[in-house]
Amino acid sequence: MSDFVVYVIDDDLDVLDSIATLLSTSGYKVKTYHNVYAFLESKENSSPGCVLIDLVMPEICGIESMELIRKQRLYYPVVMMSAYGDIEKAVSAVKLGACDYLEKPFEKEKCIQAIEYARSQLNEEGGPADADSQEYLGLYDNLTRREKQVFHLIADGQAGKQIANAMSISYRTMEKHKANVLNKLGISSATDIVHILYKIKDLPGFQKDGNDA
């Protein structure tokens, strides 16, 4: 899709310039906006693409902005960005339709990965799952039953002490299970768990519970 555009919405002009430079030098067409209203009023938002939008903005937050975009029948995949590592916000964003979630500051490779995943959603809507999702399903299947419990409790937005209490285990044991989950899935952040769940939950063969100890 040669006319694919990355629309970036952020109230911080320095961040807009930084992301635009990062993506432009990586070969992407980029258009920037300081809020969602500027994006919606623009005459240059008709090309197919994806939207990178900041979660926390003064006038209207990213989740509300995403809802406005949907109401305008602009069905672009949305990647939510935030400088705050808040798992509950990540859960809310993904449940409401964001295809991915980036924690600022993010690495170039991670940003491009999120954009390419968004592009695959635009190109293959209703089609078979991408190879990335299938790979994550395989890694998920290798988790033990306890690790899968931790995985799903994190994805539900529960904090460490809540998870330990729910599983009737010590906080230290919970942290060990969490570290194993991150290591086995090849990820570094709890918010990545939310991304993975929403990539694999509708795949054939996905099972929430396992039988191993």
C-alpha positions in Angstrom: 0.0 0.0 0.0 2.2 2.8 -1.4 0.1 5.7 -0.1 0.0 4.4 3.5 0.2 7.3 5.9 1.1 7.4 9.6 -1.1 10.1 11.3 0.5 11.2 14.6 -1.5 13.1 17.2 0.3 14.5 20.2 0.0 17.8 22.1 3.8 18.0 22.6 5.2 19.6 19.5 8.7 18.3 20.3 7.4 14.8 20.4 5.6 15.2 17.1 8.8 16.4 15.5 10.8 13.5 17.0 8.3 10.9 15.9 7.9 12.4 12.4 11.7 12.4 12.0 12.0 8.8 13.2 9.3 7.6 10.8 10.2 9.7 7.8 13.8 8.5 7.9 12.4 4.9 8.1 10.5 5.5 4.8 7.0 6.3 6.1 4.8 9.1 5.0 3.9 11.0 8.1 1.3 13.7 8.9 1.3 15.3 12.4 -1.5 17.0 14.4 -1.5 18.7 17.9 -5.0 17.3 18.8 -7.7 15.1 17.3 -9.8 18.0 16.2 -7.0 19.2 13.9 -6.8 15.7 12.5 -10.6 15.4 11.9 -10.7 18.9 10.3 -7.8 18.2 8.0 -8.4 17.6 4.3 -5.3 15.4 4.3 -6.6 12.5 6.3 -8.3 10.4 3.6 -5.3 8.3 2.6 -5.2 4.8 4.1 -3.0 4.5 7.1 -2.8 4.2 10.9 -3.1 6.6 13.8 -0.5 7.0 16.5 -2.1 9.0 19.3 -1.0 10.1 22.8 -3.1 8.7 25.6 -2.8 11.7 28.0 -3.6 15.1 26.4 -5.0 18.3 28.0 -8.1 18.9 25.9 -9.3 15.3 25.1 -7.6 12.1 26.0 -6.4 9.4 23.6 -9.3 7.0 24.3 -11.9 9.7 23.7 -10.1 10.8 20.6 -10.2 7.3 19.3 -13.9 7.2 19.8 -14.3 10.5 17.9 -12.3 9.1 15.0 -14.6 6.0 14.9 -17.7 8.2 14.9 -16.3 10.0 11.8 -16.2 6.6 10.1 -12.4 6.7 9.8 -11.6 3.1 10.5 -7.9 3.4 10.8 -6.0 1.1 13.1 -4.9 3.0 16.2 -1.7 2.7 18.2 -1.9 4.3 21.6 1.1 6.0 23.1 1.8 7.0 26.7 4.7 8.1 28.9 3.0 6.4 31.8 3.4 2.7 32.2 -0.2 2.2 33.4 -1.4 -1.3 32.7 -5.1 -0.4 33.4 -4.9 2.3 30.7 -3.3 -0.2 28.3 -6.1 -2.7 28.9 -8.8 0.0 28.3 -7.1 1.2 25.1 -6.8 -2.2 23.6 -10.3 -3.3 24.7 -11.8 -0.2 23.1 -10.1 -1.0 19.8 -6.5 0.1 19.8 -4.4 -2.5 18.0 -1.2 -1.8 20.0 0.2 0.3 22.8 3.6 2.0 23.0 5.2 3.3 26.2 7.3 6.4 25.8 10.1 6.7 25.2 10.0 3.8 22.8 12.7 2.2 20.7 12.6 2.8 16.9 12.2 -1.0 16.3 9.2 -1.3 18.6 7.5 1.7 17.0 8.0 0.3 13.5 6.8 -3.1 14.7 3.6 -1.5 16.0 3.0 0.4 12.7 3.6 -2.7 10.6 1.1 -4.6 12.8 -1.4 -1.8 12.3 -0.7 -1.9 8.5 -1.4 -5.7 8.5 -4.8 -5.0 10.2 -5.7 -2.5 7.5 -4.7 -4.8 4.7 -6.0 -8.1 6.0 -9.1 -7.1 7.9 -11.1 -10.2 8.4 -8.3 -12.4 7.0 -6.1 -15.0 8.6 -4.0 -14.1 11.6 -0.5 -12.8 10.9 2.6 -14.9 11.5 3.5 -12.7 14.5 0.2 -13.7 16.3 0.8 -17.4 15.5 4.3 -17.2 17.0 2.9 -15.6 20.2 0.3 -18.3 20.5 3.0 -20.9 20.4 5.0 -19.1 23.1 1.8 -18.7 25.2 1.1 -22.4 24.9 4.5 -23.1 26.5 3.5 -21.3 29.7 2.7 -23.4 32.7 -0.8 -23.2 34.2 0.4 -20.9 37.0 2.1 -18.7 34.5 -1.0 -18.5 32.4 -2.9 -17.4 35.5 -0.5 -14.6 36.0 -0.6 -13.7 32.3 -4.4 -13.3 32.4 -4.5 -11.4 35.7 -2.0 -8.9 34.4 -4.0 -8.5 31.2 -7.1 -7.8 33.4 -5.3 -4.9 34.9 -4.5 -6.3 38.3 -1.5 -5.1 40.3 1.1 -7.4 41.8 -0.3 -7.7 45.3 -3.8 -8.3 43.9 -2.4 -11.1 41.7 -0.6 -12.7 44.6 -3.8 -12.6 46.8 -6.0 -14.0 44.0 -3.6 -16.9 43.5 -3.0 -17.4 47.2 0.8 -17.2 46.8 3.5 -14.9 48.1 4.4 -11.7 46.3 7.9 -13.0 45.6 6.5 -16.2 44.0 4.2 -14.1 41.9 7.1 -12.0 40.8 9.0 -15.2 39.8 6.0 -16.3 37.7 5.7 -12.9 36.1 9.5 -12.9 35.2 9.1 -16.3 33.7 6.1 -15.1 31.6 8.0 -12.1 30.3 11.1 -14.2 29.5 9.2 -17.0 27.7 7.2 -14.5 25.6 10.3 -12.5 24.8 8.9 -9.2 26.1 10.1 -6.7 28.7 6.9 -4.9 29.9 3.6 -6.0 31.5 1.7 -3.9 29.0 3.1 -6.1 26.2 1.0 -8.9 27.7 -2.2 -6.9 26.9 -1.0 -6.6 23.2 -0.3 -10.4 23.0 -3.6 -11.4 24.5 -5.6 -9.4 22.0 -3.6 -10.8 19.2 -4.1 -14.4 20.1 -7.4 -14.6 21.9 -9.5 -15.3 18.8 -7.0 -17.7 17.1 -8.0 -21.3 16.6 -6.3 -23.4 19.3 -6.2 -20.7 22.0 -7.0 -22.0 25.4 -7.1 -19.8 28.4 -6.2 -22.5 30.9 -3.6 -25.1 30.9 -3.1 -28.4 32.7 0.5 -28.2 33.7 1.6 -27.2 37.2 
